[in-house]
Amino acid sequence: MIFLSRVGRLILRIWLARYEGLIIDDIVYVNQEREEMDVLFTLLTERYERGSVLLTSNLPFSKWETIFKDPMVTAAAIDRLVHYSVIMELNISSYRMSTAKRAAAEART
């Protein structure tokens, strides 16, 4: 696991403290290396109980081990995210997918 230096953590904390909320959209959209996801974990740890985080994912928590690559880090990340949180699960069709299907159907006619 990559650990940021004390100075790096302090800079990250100060930089993020400027923002009331942090939005991370679709964390599994691009497959990341383990080191990059460790930095994301550090980011979530630094934001924990300091500011709001809105995070979207198309995977349920049960499959997040594929994101963080380590069961302990996965459990810790989920723990920090769900504590004091509101979880909204949307079981709806993807807007992009339905738009693409409509466009493909129109192109065939």
Biopython code that builds the backbone (N, CA, C, O; Angstrom):
import numpy as np
from Bio.PDB.StructureBuilder import StructureBuilder

atoms = [
    (1, "MET", "N", (0.841, -1.171, 0.000)),
    (1, "MET", "CA", (0.000, 0.000, 0.000)),
    (1, "MET", "C", (0.890, 1.239, 0.000)),
    (1, "MET", "O", (1.920, 1.274, 0.673)),
    (2, "ILE", "N", (0.492, 2.238, -0.748)),
    (2, "ILE", "CA", (1.226, 3.501, -0.793)),
    (2, "ILE", "C", (0.759, 4.364, 0.367)),
    (2, "ILE", "O", (-0.439, 4.577, 0.553)),
    (3, "PHE", "N", (1.692, 4.845, 1.125)),
    (3, "PHE", "CA", (1.360, 5.766, 2.197)),
    (3, "PHE", "C", (1.952, 7.117, 1.843)),
    (3, "PHE", "O", (3.124, 7.218, 1.482)),
    (4, "LEU", "N", (1.142, 8.140, 1.949)),
    (4, "LEU", "CA", (1.636, 9.480, 1.689)),
    (4, "LEU", "C", (2.469, 9.923, 2.883)),
    (4, "LEU", "O", (2.200, 9.537, 4.020)),
    (5, "SER", "N", (3.472, 10.728, 2.616)),
    (5, "SER", "CA", (4.290, 11.265, 3.699)),
    (5, "SER", "C", (3.421, 12.171, 4.568)),
    (5, "SER", "O", (2.315, 12.549, 4.179)),
    (6, "ARG", "N", (3.931, 12.512, 5.739)),
    (6, "ARG", "CA", (3.179, 13.415, 6.621)),
    (6, "ARG", "C", (2.881, 14.733, 5.921)),
    (6, "ARG", "O", (1.780, 15.272, 6.028)),
    (7, "VAL", "N", (3.872, 15.241, 5.208)),
    (7, "VAL", "CA", (3.696, 16.500, 4.478)),
    (7, "VAL", "C", (2.632, 16.323, 3.397)),
    (7, "VAL", "O", (1.762, 17.178, 3.228)),
    (8, "GLY", "N", (2.708, 15.193, 2.659)),
    (8, "GLY", "CA", (1.721, 14.930, 1.617)),
    (8, "GLY", "C", (0.312, 14.834, 2.176)),
    (8, "GLY", "O", (-0.628, 15.360, 1.581)),
    (9, "ARG", "N", (0.156, 14.165, 3.316)),
    (9, "ARG", "CA", (-1.163, 14.043, 3.954)),
    (9, "ARG", "C", (-1.655, 15.408, 4.424)),
    (9, "ARG", "O", (-2.838, 15.720, 4.287)),
    (10, "LEU", "N", (-0.762, 16.219, 4.972)),
    (10, "LEU", "CA", (-1.139, 17.547, 5.431)),
    (10, "LEU", "C", (-1.589, 18.408, 4.257)),
    (10, "LEU", "O", (-2.603, 19.102, 4.341)),
    (11, "ILE", "N", (-0.840, 18.363, 3.172)),
    (11, "ILE", "CA", (-1.216, 19.130, 1.980)),
    (11, "ILE", "C", (-2.568, 18.658, 1.461)),
    (11, "ILE", "O", (-3.423, 19.477, 1.125)),
    (12, "LEU", "N", (-2.768, 17.333, 1.394)),
    (12, "LEU", "CA", (-4.034, 16.788, 0.934)),
    (12, "LEU", "C", (-5.177, 17.254, 1.833)),
    (12, "LEU", "O", (-6.232, 17.651, 1.339)),
    (13, "ARG", "N", (-4.975, 17.208, 3.141)),
    (13, "ARG", "CA", (-6.010, 17.619, 4.092)),
    (13, "ARG", "C", (-6.344, 19.104, 3.936)),
    (13, "ARG", "O", (-7.517, 19.478, 3.919)),
    (14, "ILE", "N", (-5.318, 19.946, 3.823)),
    (14, "ILE", "CA", (-5.535, 21.387, 3.678)),
    (14, "ILE", "C", (-6.221, 21.692, 2.355)),
    (14, "ILE", "O", (-7.156, 22.491, 2.306)),
    (15, "TRP", "N", (-5.763, 21.059, 1.292)),
    (15, "TRP", "CA", (-6.345, 21.294, -0.030)),
    (15, "TRP", "C", (-7.817, 20.885, -0.060)),
    (15, "TRP", "O", (-8.657, 21.610, -0.592)),
    (16, "LEU", "N", (-8.123, 19.720, 0.514)),
    (16, "LEU", "CA", (-9.500, 19.234, 0.506)),
    (16, "LEU", "C", (-10.389, 19.976, 1.485)),
    (16, "LEU", "O", (-11.606, 20.004, 1.300)),
    (17, "ALA", "N", (-9.831, 20.568, 2.504)),
    (17, "ALA", "CA", (-10.626, 21.292, 3.491)),
    (17, "ALA", "C", (-11.313, 22.506, 2.880)),
    (17, "ALA", "O", (-12.288, 23.013, 3.435)),
    (18, "ARG", "N", (-10.817, 22.967, 1.756)),
    (18, "ARG", "CA", (-11.423, 24.130, 1.090)),
    (18, "ARG", "C", (-12.798, 23.803, 0.539)),
    (18, "ARG", "O", (-13.597, 24.708, 0.298)),
    (19, "TYR", "N", (-13.087, 22.528, 0.335)),
    (19, "TYR", "CA", (-14.324, 22.125, -0.314)),
    (19, "TYR", "C", (-15.249, 21.430, 0.677)),
    (19, "TYR", "O", (-14.829, 20.550, 1.428)),
    (20, "GLU", "N", (-16.506, 21.837, 0.664)),
    (20, "GLU", "CA", (-17.489, 21.184, 1.527)),
    (20, "GLU", "C", (-17.829, 19.792, 1.026)),
    (20, "GLU", "O", (-18.106, 18.892, 1.818)),
    (21, "GLY", "N", (-17.808, 19.616, -0.285)),
    (21, "GLY", "CA", (-18.164, 18.332, -0.858)),
    (21, "GLY", "C", (-17.189, 17.902, -1.930)),
    (21, "GLY", "O", (-16.584, 18.727, -2.614)),
    (22, "LEU", "N", (-17.048, 16.599, -2.065)),
    (22, "LEU", "CA", (-16.188, 16.006, -3.074)),
    (22, "LEU", "C", (-17.039, 15.015, -3.860)),
    (22, "LEU", "O", (-17.689, 14.153, -3.269)),
    (23, "ILE", "N", (-17.040, 15.128, -5.176)),
    (23, "ILE", "CA", (-17.824, 14.236, -6.023)),
    (23, "ILE", "C", (-16.874, 13.354, -6.827)),
    (23, "ILE", "O", (-15.997, 13.842, -7.539)),
    (24, "ILE", "N", (-17.072, 12.044, -6.694)),
    (24, "ILE", "CA", (-16.292, 11.073, -7.460)),
    (24, "ILE", "C", (-17.293, 10.270, -8.271)),
    (24, "ILE", "O", (-18.057, 9.479, -7.717)),
    (25, "ASP", "N", (-17.292, 10.469, -9.568)),
    (25, "ASP", "CA", (-18.288, 9.852, -10.437)),
    (25, "ASP", "C", (-17.759, 8.563, -11.044)),
    (25, "ASP", "O", (-16.726, 8.556, -11.713)),
    (26, "ASP", "N", (-18.468, 7.490, -10.807)),
    (26, "ASP", "CA", (-18.220, 6.176, -11.404)),
    (26, "ASP", "C", (-16.778, 5.708, -11.229)),
    (26, "ASP", "O", (-15.981, 5.733, -12.167)),
    (27, "ILE", "N", (-16.467, 5.285, -10.022)),
    (27, "ILE", "CA", (-15.086, 4.904, -9.706)),
    (27, "ILE", "C", (-14.595, 3.675, -10.447)),
    (27, "ILE", "O", (-13.392, 3.413, -10.458)),
    (28, "VAL", "N", (-15.482, 2.916, -11.065)),
    (28, "VAL", "CA", (-15.022, 1.731, -11.789)),
    (28, "VAL", "C", (-15.051, 1.929, -13.298)),
    (28, "VAL", "O", (-14.873, 0.968, -14.046)),
    (29, "TYR", "N", (-15.270, 3.142, -13.754)),
    (29, "TYR", "CA", (-15.361, 3.405, -15.193)),
    (29, "TYR", "C", (-14.077, 3.005, -15.907)),
    (29, "TYR", "O", (-14.120, 2.392, -16.973)),
    (30, "VAL", "N", (-12.940, 3.352, -15.322)),
    (30, "VAL", "CA", (-11.644, 2.997, -15.889)),
    (30, "VAL", "C", (-10.925, 2.130, -14.866)),
    (30, "VAL", "O", (-10.825, 2.504, -13.698)),
    (31, "ASN", "N", (-10.430, 0.984, -15.290)),
    (31, "ASN", "CA", (-9.716, 0.093, -14.399)),
    (31, "ASN", "C", (-8.406, 0.739, -13.968)),
    (31, "ASN", "O", (-7.572, 1.082, -14.806)),
    (32, "GLN", "N", (-8.229, 0.902, -12.674)),
    (32, "GLN", "CA", (-7.046, 1.562, -12.141)),
    (32, "GLN", "C", (-6.081, 0.544, -11.556)),
    (32, "GLN", "O", (-6.467, -0.567, -11.192)),
    (33, "GLU", "N", (-4.835, 0.940, -11.475)),
    (33, "GLU", "CA", (-3.821, 0.122, -10.823)),
    (33, "GLU", "C", (-4.037, 0.182, -9.315)),
    (33, "GLU", "O", (-4.666, 1.104, -8.796)),
    (34, "ARG", "N", (-3.505, -0.817, -8.628)),
    (34, "ARG", "CA", (-3.660, -0.889, -7.177)),
    (34, "ARG", "C", (-3.118, 0.372, -6.492)),
    (34, "ARG", "O", (-3.731, 0.872, -5.549)),
    (35, "GLU", "N", (-1.994, 0.879, -6.951)),
    (35, "GLU", "CA", (-1.396, 2.058, -6.336)),
    (35, "GLU", "C", (-2.327, 3.265, -6.437)),
    (35, "GLU", "O", (-2.430, 4.054, -5.498)),
    (36, "GLU", "N", (-2.999, 3.406, -7.569)),
    (36, "GLU", "CA", (-3.940, 4.517, -7.743)),
    (36, "GLU", "C", (-5.134, 4.375, -6.808)),
    (36, "GLU", "O", (-5.618, 5.367, -6.263)),
    (37, "MET", "N", (-5.610, 3.154, -6.621)),
    (37, "MET", "CA", (-6.735, 2.943, -5.730)),
    (37, "MET", "C", (-6.320, 3.124, -4.276)),
    (37, "MET", "O", (-7.144, 3.494, -3.439)),
    (38, "ASP", "N", (-5.051, 2.866, -3.966)),
    (38, "ASP", "CA", (-4.558, 3.146, -2.619)),
    (38, "ASP", "C", (-4.568, 4.645, -2.339)),
    (38, "ASP", "O", (-4.845, 5.070, -1.218)),
    (39, "VAL", "N", (-4.267, 5.440, -3.357)),
    (39, "VAL", "CA", (-4.351, 6.894, -3.207)),
    (39, "VAL", "C", (-5.808, 7.304, -2.997)),
    (39, "VAL", "O", (-6.089, 8.185, -2.185)),
    (40, "LEU", "N", (-6.736, 6.675, -3.721)),
    (40, "LEU", "CA", (-8.162, 6.954, -3.513)),
    (40, "LEU", "C", (-8.563, 6.608, -2.079)),
    (40, "LEU", "O", (-9.303, 7.357, -1.442)),
    (41, "PHE", "N", (-8.079, 5.481, -1.575)),
    (41, "PHE", "CA", (-8.377, 5.102, -0.198)),
    (41, "PHE", "C", (-7.846, 6.159, 0.770)),
    (41, "PHE", "O", (-8.532, 6.536, 1.720)),
    (42, "THR", "N", (-6.632, 6.634, 0.527)),
    (42, "THR", "CA", (-6.057, 7.685, 1.380)),
    (42, "THR", "C", (-6.916, 8.939, 1.313)),
    (42, "THR", "O", (-7.146, 9.592, 2.331)),
    (43, "LEU", "N", (-7.384, 9.273, 0.137)),
    (43, "LEU", "CA", (-8.265, 10.422, -0.037)),
    (43, "LEU", "C", (-9.550, 10.249, 0.775)),
    (43, "LEU", "O", (-9.973, 11.176, 1.466)),
    (44, "LEU", "N", (-10.170, 9.075, 0.697)),
    (44, "LEU", "CA", (-11.396, 8.814, 1.459)),
    (44, "LEU", "C", (-11.129, 8.868, 2.960)),
    (44, "LEU", "O", (-11.957, 9.355, 3.730)),
    (45, "THR", "N", (-9.971, 8.365, 3.364)),
    (45, "THR", "CA", (-9.608, 8.404, 4.781)),
    (45, "THR", "C", (-9.450, 9.846, 5.258)),
    (45, "THR", "O", (-9.890, 10.197, 6.353)),
    (46, "GLU", "N", (-8.819, 10.677, 4.430)),
    (46, "GLU", "CA", (-8.627, 12.080, 4.801)),
    (46, "GLU", "C", (-9.951, 12.847, 4.845)),
    (46, "GLU", "O", (-10.097, 13.782, 5.631)),
    (47, "ARG", "N", (-10.910, 12.461, 4.013)),
    (47, "ARG", "CA", (-12.217, 13.132, 3.994)),
    (47, "ARG", "C", (-13.149, 12.634, 5.091)),
    (47, "ARG", "O", (-14.127, 13.304, 5.421)),
    (48, "TYR", "N", (-12.857, 11.467, 5.657)),
    (48, "TYR", "CA", (-13.735, 10.841, 6.634)),
    (48, "TYR", "C", (-14.003, 11.776, 7.805)),
    (48, "TYR", "O", (-13.075, 12.225, 8.477)),
    (49, "GLU", "N", (-15.273, 12.064, 8.043)),
    (49, "GLU", "CA", (-15.765, 12.947, 9.102)),
    (49, "GLU", "C", (-15.269, 14.386, 8.979)),
    (49, "GLU", "O", (-15.379, 15.157, 9.933)),
    (50, "ARG", "N", (-14.730, 14.756, 7.828)),
    (50, "ARG", "CA", (-14.274, 16.128, 7.611)),
    (50, "ARG", "C", (-15.082, 16.845, 6.542)),
    (50, "ARG", "O", (-15.140, 18.074, 6.527)),
    (51, "GLY", "N", (-15.707, 16.086, 5.647)),
    (51, "GLY", "CA", (-16.463, 16.702, 4.575)),
    (51, "GLY", "C", (-17.272, 15.661, 3.827)),
    (51, "GLY", "O", (-17.035, 14.460, 3.961)),
    (52, "SER", "N", (-18.213, 16.121, 3.053)),
    (52, "SER", "CA", (-19.106, 15.227, 2.324)),
    (52, "SER", "C", (-18.421, 14.634, 1.097)),
    (52, "SER", "O", (-17.605, 15.278, 0.439)),
    (53, "VAL", "N", (-18.781, 13.385, 0.813)),
    (53, "VAL", "CA", (-18.308, 12.701, -0.380)),
    (53, "VAL", "C", (-19.520, 12.106, -1.079)),
    (53, "VAL", "O", (-20.289, 11.359, -0.474)),
    (54, "LEU", "N", (-19.689, 12.435, -2.344)),
    (54, "LEU", "CA", (-20.711, 11.820, -3.172)),
    (54, "LEU", "C", (-19.970, 10.939, -4.160)),
    (54, "LEU", "O", (-19.154, 11.416, -4.949)),
    (55, "LEU", "N", (-20.261, 9.657, -4.109)),
    (55, "LEU", "CA", (-19.533, 8.707, -4.931)),
    (55, "LEU", "C", (-20.535, 7.862, -5.699)),
    (55, "LEU", "O", (-21.526, 7.398, -5.136)),
    (56, "THR", "N", (-20.277, 7.665, -6.983)),
    (56, "THR", "CA", (-21.150, 6.801, -7.777)),
    (56, "THR", "C", (-20.364, 5.596, -8.270)),
    (56, "THR", "O", (-19.163, 5.669, -8.533)),
    (57, "SER", "N", (-21.081, 4.491, -8.384)),
    (57, "SER", "CA", (-20.486, 3.252, -8.866)),
    (57, "SER", "C", (-21.592, 2.395, -9.456)),
    (57, "SER", "O", (-22.732, 2.437, -8.992)),
    (58, "ASN", "N", (-21.261, 1.628, -10.465)),
    (58, "ASN", "CA", (-22.254, 0.709, -11.014)),
    (58, "ASN", "C", (-22.114, -0.684, -10.412)),
    (58, "ASN", "O", (-22.765, -1.629, -10.858)),
    (59, "LEU", "N", (-21.257, -0.807, -9.392)),
    (59, "LEU", "CA", (-21.070, -2.088, -8.714)),
    (59, "LEU", "C", (-21.624, -2.031, -7.294)),
    (59, "LEU", "O", (-21.500, -1.008, -6.621)),
    (60, "PRO", "N", (-22.232, -3.120, -6.835)),
    (60, "PRO", "CA", (-22.637, -3.178, -5.422)),
    (60, "PRO", "C", (-21.403, -3.319, -4.540)),
    (60, "PRO", "O", (-20.337, -3.713, -5.014)),
    (61, "PHE", "N", (-21.546, -2.997, -3.266)),
    (61, "PHE", "CA", (-20.410, -3.104, -2.346)),
    (61, "PHE", "C", (-19.793, -4.494, -2.359)),
    (61, "PHE", "O", (-18.583, -4.632, -2.173)),
    (62, "SER", "N", (-20.591, -5.511, -2.571)),
    (62, "SER", "CA", (-20.076, -6.889, -2.547)),
    (62, "SER", "C", (-19.027, -7.148, -3.639)),
    (62, "SER", "O", (-18.290, -8.130, -3.560)),
    (63, "LYS", "N", (-18.956, -6.288, -4.644)),
    (63, "LYS", "CA", (-17.987, -6.472, -5.727)),
    (63, "LYS", "C", (-16.877, -5.419, -5.710)),
    (63, "LYS", "O", (-16.086, -5.334, -6.650)),
    (64, "TRP", "N", (-16.817, -4.634, -4.665)),
    (64, "TRP", "CA", (-15.822, -3.568, -4.604)),
    (64, "TRP", "C", (-14.396, -4.075, -4.424)),
    (64, "TRP", "O", (-13.450, -3.306, -4.595)),
    (65, "GLU", "N", (-14.223, -5.330, -4.088)),
    (65, "GLU", "CA", (-12.867, -5.868, -3.979)),
    (65, "GLU", "C", (-12.167, -5.799, -5.338)),
    (65, "GLU", "O", (-10.939, -5.743, -5.403)),
    (66, "THR", "N", (-12.942, -5.804, -6.415)),
    (66, "THR", "CA", (-12.345, -5.656, -7.746)),
    (66, "THR", "C", (-11.829, -4.232, -7.964)),
    (66, "THR", "O", (-10.989, -4.002, -8.834)),
    (67, "ILE", "N", (-12.321, -3.293, -7.187)),
    (67, "ILE", "CA", (-11.866, -1.902, -7.290)),
    (67, "ILE", "C", (-10.585, -1.700, -6.487)),
    (67, "ILE", "O", (-9.575, -1.236, -7.016)),
    (68, "PHE", "N", (-10.637, -2.054, -5.204)),
    (68, "PHE", "CA", (-9.516, -1.762, -4.305)),
    (68, "PHE", "C", (-8.458, -2.865, -4.262)),
    (68, "PHE", "O", (-7.379, -2.656, -3.709)),
    (69, "LYS", "N", (-8.746, -4.018, -4.828)),
    (69, "LYS", "CA", (-7.784, -5.113, -4.994)),
    (69, "LYS", "C", (-7.328, -5.776, -3.693)),
    (69, "LYS", "O", (-6.474, -6.663, -3.728)),
    (70, "ASP", "N", (-7.871, -5.372, -2.565)),
    (70, "ASP", "CA", (-7.460, -5.933, -1.279)),
    (70, "ASP", "C", (-8.689, -5.963, -0.370)),
    (70, "ASP", "O", (-9.340, -4.934, -0.191)),
    (71, "PRO", "N", (-9.017, -7.124, 0.206)),
    (71, "PRO", "CA", (-10.232, -7.217, 1.021)),
    (71, "PRO", "C", (-10.231, -6.298, 2.245)),
    (71, "PRO", "O", (-11.279, -5.762, 2.605)),
    (72, "MET", "N", (-9.087, -6.108, 2.884)),
    (72, "MET", "CA", (-9.024, -5.248, 4.068)),
    (72, "MET", "C", (-9.219, -3.777, 3.691)),
    (72, "MET", "O", (-9.936, -3.047, 4.376)),
    (73, "VAL", "N", (-8.586, -3.351, 2.616)),
    (73, "VAL", "CA", (-8.733, -1.965, 2.158)),
    (73, "VAL", "C", (-10.164, -1.737, 1.697)),
    (73, "VAL", "O", (-10.738, -0.678, 1.952)),
    (74, "THR", "N", (-10.744, -2.720, 1.020)),
    (74, "THR", "CA", (-12.121, -2.614, 0.557)),
    (74, "THR", "C", (-13.063, -2.427, 1.738)),
    (74, "THR", "O", (-13.909, -1.533, 1.720)),
    (75, "ALA", "N", (-12.927, -3.254, 2.753)),
    (75, "ALA", "CA", (-13.790, -3.163, 3.937)),
    (75, "ALA", "C", (-13.623, -1.819, 4.637)),
    (75, "ALA", "O", (-14.607, -1.218, 5.070)),
    (76, "ALA", "N", (-12.390, -1.347, 4.751)),
    (76, "ALA", "CA", (-12.135, -0.062, 5.401)),
    (76, "ALA", "C", (-12.717, 1.096, 4.598)),
    (76, "ALA", "O", (-13.279, 2.028, 5.173)),
    (77, "ALA", "N", (-12.586, 1.044, 3.275)),
    (77, "ALA", "CA", (-13.134, 2.110, 2.426)),
    (77, "ALA", "C", (-14.661, 2.154, 2.539)),
    (77, "ALA", "O", (-15.247, 3.225, 2.693)),
    (78, "ILE", "N", (-15.292, 0.993, 2.461)),
    (78, "ILE", "CA", (-16.759, 0.932, 2.576)),
    (78, "ILE", "C", (-17.196, 1.429, 3.948)),
    (78, "ILE", "O", (-18.176, 2.164, 4.061)),
    (79, "ASP", "N", (-16.473, 1.030, 4.988)),
    (79, "ASP", "CA", (-16.800, 1.456, 6.345)),
    (79, "ASP", "C", (-16.788, 2.974, 6.462)),
    (79, "ASP", "O", (-17.691, 3.559, 7.060)),
    (80, "ARG", "N", (-15.770, 3.613, 5.895)),
    (80, "ARG", "CA", (-15.678, 5.070, 5.963)),
    (80, "ARG", "C", (-16.772, 5.740, 5.145)),
    (80, "ARG", "O", (-17.285, 6.790, 5.531)),
    (81, "LEU", "N", (-17.128, 5.139, 4.021)),
    (81, "LEU", "CA", (-18.150, 5.736, 3.171)),
    (81, "LEU", "C", (-19.552, 5.615, 3.753)),
    (81, "LEU", "O", (-20.340, 6.555, 3.644)),
    (82, "VAL", "N", (-19.878, 4.499, 4.358)),
    (82, "VAL", "CA", (-21.257, 4.289, 4.805)),
    (82, "VAL", "C", (-21.546, 4.880, 6.180)),
    (82, "VAL", "O", (-22.709, 5.065, 6.539)),
    (83, "HIS", "N", (-20.501, 5.179, 6.954)),
    (83, "HIS", "CA", (-20.709, 5.782, 8.262)),
    (83, "HIS", "C", (-21.258, 7.192, 8.076)),
    (83, "HIS", "O", (-20.652, 8.002, 7.375)),
    (84, "TYR", "N", (-22.375, 7.490, 8.683)),
    (84, "TYR", "CA", (-23.069, 8.787, 8.551)),
    (84, "TYR", "C", (-23.549, 9.054, 7.126)),
    (84, "TYR", "O", (-23.674, 10.216, 6.738)),
    (85, "SER", "N", (-23.817, 8.034, 6.350)),
    (85, "SER", "CA", (-24.147, 8.282, 4.948)),
    (85, "SER", "C", (-25.604, 7.999, 4.633)),
    (85, "SER", "O", (-26.334, 7.377, 5.405)),
    (86, "VAL", "N", (-25.983, 8.473, 3.487)),
    (86, "VAL", "CA", (-27.265, 8.129, 2.876)),
    (86, "VAL", "C", (-26.909, 7.388, 1.597)),
    (86, "VAL", "O", (-26.228, 7.927, 0.725)),
    (87, "ILE", "N", (-27.373, 6.155, 1.492)),
    (87, "ILE", "CA", (-27.076, 5.351, 0.307)),
    (87, "ILE", "C", (-28.313, 5.346, -0.573)),
    (87, "ILE", "O", (-29.408, 5.002, -0.128)),
    (88, "MET", "N", (-28.126, 5.725, -1.809)),
    (88, "MET", "CA", (-29.225, 5.735, -2.777)),
    (88, "MET", "C", (-28.901, 4.717, -3.857)),
    (88, "MET", "O", (-27.962, 4.894, -4.633)),
    (89, "GLU", "N", (-29.679, 3.664, -3.896)),
    (89, "GLU", "CA", (-29.480, 2.646, -4.924)),
    (89, "GLU", "C", (-30.526, 2.858, -6.005)),
    (89, "GLU", "O", (-31.727, 2.796, -5.744)),
    (90, "LEU", "N", (-30.069, 3.102, -7.193)),
    (90, "LEU", "CA", (-30.956, 3.362, -8.319)),
    (90, "LEU", "C", (-30.963, 2.154, -9.238)),
    (90, "LEU", "O", (-29.969, 1.867, -9.905)),
    (91, "ASN", "N", (-32.040, 1.474, -9.270)),
    (91, "ASN", "CA", (-32.181, 0.308, -10.155)),
    (91, "ASN", "C", (-32.972, 0.725, -11.389)),
    (91, "ASN", "O", (-34.109, 0.303, -11.600)),
    (92, "ILE", "N", (-32.341, 1.554, -12.185)),
    (92, "ILE", "CA", (-32.983, 2.064, -13.394)),
    (92, "ILE", "C", (-32.059, 1.823, -14.582)),
    (92, "ILE", "O", (-30.867, 1.554, -14.431)),
    (93, "SER", "N", (-32.636, 1.926, -15.740)),
    (93, "SER", "CA", (-31.840, 1.768, -16.957)),
    (93, "SER", "C", (-30.872, 2.933, -17.100)),
    (93, "SER", "O", (-31.151, 4.056, -16.681)),
    (94, "SER", "N", (-29.747, 2.637, -17.693)),
    (94, "SER", "CA", (-28.749, 3.656, -17.957)),
    (94, "SER", "C", (-29.273, 4.627, -19.013)),
    (94, "SER", "O", (-29.775, 4.211, -20.057)),
    (95, "TYR", "N", (-29.152, 5.911, -18.734)),
    (95, "TYR", "CA", (-29.579, 6.927, -19.691)),
    (95, "TYR", "C", (-28.760, 6.814, -20.972)),
    (95, "TYR", "O", (-29.314, 6.884, -22.069)),
    (96, "ARG", "N", (-27.456, 6.641, -20.842)),
    (96, "ARG", "CA", (-26.598, 6.542, -22.023)),
    (96, "ARG", "C", (-26.929, 5.312, -22.857)),
    (96, "ARG", "O", (-26.943, 5.368, -24.086)),
    (97, "MET", "N", (-27.198, 4.192, -22.171)),
    (97, "MET", "CA", (-27.516, 2.959, -22.889)),
    (97, "MET", "C", (-28.845, 3.093, -23.632)),
    (97, "MET", "O", (-28.942, 2.693, -24.792)),
    (98, "SER", "N", (-29.857, 3.644, -22.988)),
    (98, "SER", "CA", (-31.154, 3.777, -23.660)),
    (98, "SER", "C", (-31.079, 4.772, -24.815)),
    (98, "SER", "O", (-31.742, 4.581, -25.835)),
    (99, "THR", "N", (-30.280, 5.829, -24.669)),
    (99, "THR", "CA", (-30.100, 6.795, -25.756)),
    (99, "THR", "C", (-29.382, 6.142, -26.933)),
    (99, "THR", "O", (-29.754, 6.366, -28.085)),
    (100, "ALA", "N", (-28.359, 5.341, -26.656)),
    (100, "ALA", "CA", (-27.625, 4.658, -27.720)),
    (100, "ALA", "C", (-28.513, 3.655, -28.443)),
    (100, "ALA", "O", (-28.450, 3.538, -29.666)),
    (101, "LYS", "N", (-29.334, 2.936, -27.701)),
    (101, "LYS", "CA", (-30.253, 1.971, -28.325)),
    (101, "LYS", "C", (-31.268, 2.684, -29.206)),
    (101, "LYS", "O", (-31.585, 2.220, -30.301)),
    (102, "ARG", "N", (-31.773, 3.810, -28.725)),
    (102, "ARG", "CA", (-32.736, 4.580, -29.516)),
    (102, "ARG", "C", (-32.098, 5.098, -30.798)),
    (102, "ARG", "O", (-32.701, 5.034, -31.869)),
    (103, "ALA", "N", (-30.887, 5.605, -30.685)),
    (103, "ALA", "CA", (-30.173, 6.134, -31.854)),
    (103, "ALA", "C", (-29.897, 5.020, -32.858)),
    (103, "ALA", "O", (-30.025, 5.227, -34.065)),
    (104, "ALA", "N", (-29.519, 3.839, -32.367)),
    (104, "ALA", "CA", (-29.255, 2.695, -33.259)),
    (104, "ALA", "C", (-30.530, 2.270, -33.959)),
    (104, "ALA", "O", (-30.501, 1.940, -35.144)),
    (105, "ALA", "N", (-31.650, 2.271, -33.250)),
    (105, "ALA", "CA", (-32.938, 1.875, -33.849)),
    (105, "ALA", "C", (-33.357, 2.891, -34.909)),
    (105, "ALA", "O", (-33.880, 2.518, -35.959)),
    (106, "GLU", "N", (-33.128, 4.156, -34.636)),
    (106, "GLU", "CA", (-33.488, 5.200, -35.606)),
    (106, "GLU", "C", (-32.586, 5.116, -36.844)),
    (106, "GLU", "O", (-33.042, 5.389, -37.954)),
    (107, "ALA", "N", (-31.332, 4.748, -36.668)),
    (107, "ALA", "CA", (-30.406, 4.637, -37.795)),
    (107, "ALA", "C", (-30.786, 3.480, -38.714)),
    (107, "ALA", "O", (-30.529, 3.535, -39.917)),
    (108, "ARG", "N", (-31.392, 2.436, -38.159)),
    (108, "ARG", "CA", (-31.797, 1.287, -38.978)),
    (108, "ARG", "C", (-33.054, 1.580, -39.784)),
    (108, "ARG", "O", (-33.312, 0.910, -40.784)),
    (109, "THR", "N", (-33.827, 2.553, -39.374)),
    (109, "THR", "CA", (-35.074, 2.845, -40.111)),
    (109, "THR", "C", (-34.905, 3.932, -41.131)),
    (109, "THR", "O", (-35.860, 4.284, -41.823)),
]
sb = StructureBuilder()
sb.init_structure("model")
sb.init_model(0)
sb.init_chain("A")
sb.init_seg("    ")
for serial, (resi, resn, name, xyz) in enumerate(atoms, 1):
    if name == "N":
        sb.init_residue(resn, " ", resi, " ")
    sb.init_atom(name, np.array(xyz, "f"), 0.0, 1.0, " ", f" {name:<3s}", serial, name[0])
structure = sb.get_structure()
